[in-house]
Amino acid sequence: MKRRDFLKVSAAGAAATAIASPAIAQSSPEIKWRMTSSFPKSLDTIYDGAVEFAKYVAEMTDNKFQIQVFSAGEIVPGLQALDATSNGTIELSHTVAYYYVGKDPTFAIYASVPFGLNARMQNSWWYQGGGRELGNEFFKKYGVIGFPCGNTGTQMGGWFRKEIKTVADLSGLKFRIGGIAGQVLQKVGVVPQQLAGGDIYPALEKGTIDAAEWVGPYDDEKLGFSKVAKYYYYPGFWEGGPTVHAFCNLEKWNSLPKSYQAVIENAAANANAWMAARYDMQNPTALKRLVAGGTQLRPFTNEVLEACLKATNELWMEISANNPDFKKSIEAMQAYRSDEYLWWQVAEYTFDSFMIRSRTRG
C-alpha cells in the first residue's frame, strides 16, 4: 500500500472511531435511581426481592445503572409506594398491586384475587397469555409500567384464636385482612380490619382482633403470631399466587436506553423466580418448627370455601357492572384459569396428589 493511501485509510478509521465512541458511551450512561419497598427489611425474603433486582441491574450494566433500595417508611410509608412512583417522587417501587384497590379494584387482578391463579398460572398469564398487555394498559392510567418481581406462592389462611368449622363461625369475626379479599369475607359475616404488619401482633395479643393473615410460615414465624393465636388455617384462597411488582415511573422508563429497559425486564424476571424459590425452600422447615411448638394446623372446610367462592363471584359481578377495566381483566383471567385447570387436572394435579399420598404412606 502506498503511503498516501495508508494515511487516507488511517484517517477514515480514526474518524469512525471518533464518531462511534460517544454513541457507545451514550447507550450505556451512568444512572442512579431509587426504589422504595412496601416491606420492612426484617421480612428478608419479600424485601430482598427488591435487593436481588437491584443487584442484577448493577451486574448486567457493569455498575453503570445503580438502584438504591429503601424499606417501607424510609422515604414514604409502605402503602404509598405506588403513589410515590406515579407522581415521580421516586423512580421505582417494589409493592403488591392489591394494596391499591382503593384507587381501582382492577389493581388486585394483577397481584392476586380470591380463587384466582396460582403462582405458575399467574406467570403464564402475564408472560404468555396476554396479562402483560392488559396489565400495563391499565397501569398506564396511573403513570407506571409494571414487571413481576417476586411471588410468595399460595399463602396461608391466617391465625385464629378459635376454630372455624362453619360459615356461622365467621359471623362478627374481626379479621385483619384488607383489600378485595376483605370485601369477599365481609359478605360471609367477617368484619375486616386494616392493620399494618407491625400492628398485628399487639392487636391479636390484646384481643382487639380475632384473627389475622400475613404470608406464610417463614414470615409468620418471624412476626411471632403463634404466640398469640393457636389455630393456623389453610389455604389462603384469596392469595393463590400473589405477584409482587416492580413499578417504574412511565416517563422515567421511556427515557431509558432500550438496552437498560431490557436489563430491568430481565432483572425483574430473575427476582421473580428467586423469591418464589426461596419461599419454597424456607416454608417447610418453618412450618415444622411452628407445629413442633404447638401450632394447630387446620384446613378451611368445604362449607367455608364454597360460601366464599359464591361471595367472590357475586362481588365480581357487582364490580364489573360499574367498572369496565375490572370486567375486561377479570373475564380474561377467569378464561385463562379455566384452561389452565383443564391441563392441571390431567397432569400436574394427578402427579402431585399421588406423590403427596406416597409421602404420607412413608
C-alpha positions, 0 to 999 in steps of 0.5 A: 500500500502506498503511503498516501493511501495508508494515511487516507485509510488511517484517517477514515478509521480514526474518524469512525472511531471518533464518531462511534465512541460517544454513541457507545458511551451514550447507550450505556450512561451512568444512572442512579435511581431509587426504589422504595419497598412496601416491606420492612427489611426484617421480612428478608425474603419479600424485601430482598426481592427488591435487593436481588433486582437491584443487584442484577441491574448493577451486574448486567450494566457493569455498575453503570445503572445503580438502584438504591433500595429503601424499606417501607417508611424510609422515604414514604410509608409502605402503602404509598409506594405506588403513589410515590412512583406515579407522581415521580417522587421516586423512580421505582417501587417494589409493592403488591398491586392489591394494596391499591384497590382503593384507587381501582379494584382492577389493581388486585387482578394483577397481584392476586384475587380470591380463587384466582391463579396460582403462582405458575398460572399467574406467570403464564398469564402475564408472560404468555397469555396476554396479562402483560398487555392488559396489565400495563394498559391499565397501569398506564392510567396511573403513570407506571409500567409494571414487571413481576418481581417476586411471588410468595406462592399460595399463602396461608389462611391466617391465625385464629384464636378459635376454630372455624368449622362453619360459615356461622363461625365467621359471623362478627369475626374481626379479621385483619385482612384488607383489600378485595379479599376483605370485601369477599369475607365481609359478605360471609359475616367477617368484619375486616380490619386494616392493620399494618404488619407491625400492628398485628401482633399487639392487636391479636395479643390484646384481643382487639382482633380475632384473627389475622393473615400475613404470608406464610410460615417463614414470615409468620414465624418471624412476626411471632403470631403463634404466640398469640393465636393457636389455630393456623388455617389453610389455604389462603384462597384469596392469595393463590399466587400473589405477584409482587411488582416492580413499578417504574415511573412511565416517563422515567422508563421511556427515557431509558436506553432500550438496552437498560429497559431490557436489563430491568425486564430481565432483572425483574424476571430473575427476582421473580423466580428467586423469591418464589424459590426461596419461599419454597425452600424456607416454608417447610422447615418453618412450618415444622418448627411452628407445629413442633411448638404447638401450632394447630394446623387446620384446613378451611372446610368445604362449607367455608370455601364454597360460601366464599367462592359464591361471595367472590363471584357475586362481588365480581359481578357487582364490580364489573357492572360499574367498572369496565377495566375490572370486567375486561381483566377479570373475564380474561383471567377467569378464561385463562384459569379455566384452561389452565385447570383443564391441563392441571387436572390431567397432569400436574394435579394427578402427579402431585396428589399421588406423590403427596399420598406416597409421602404420607404412606412413608 
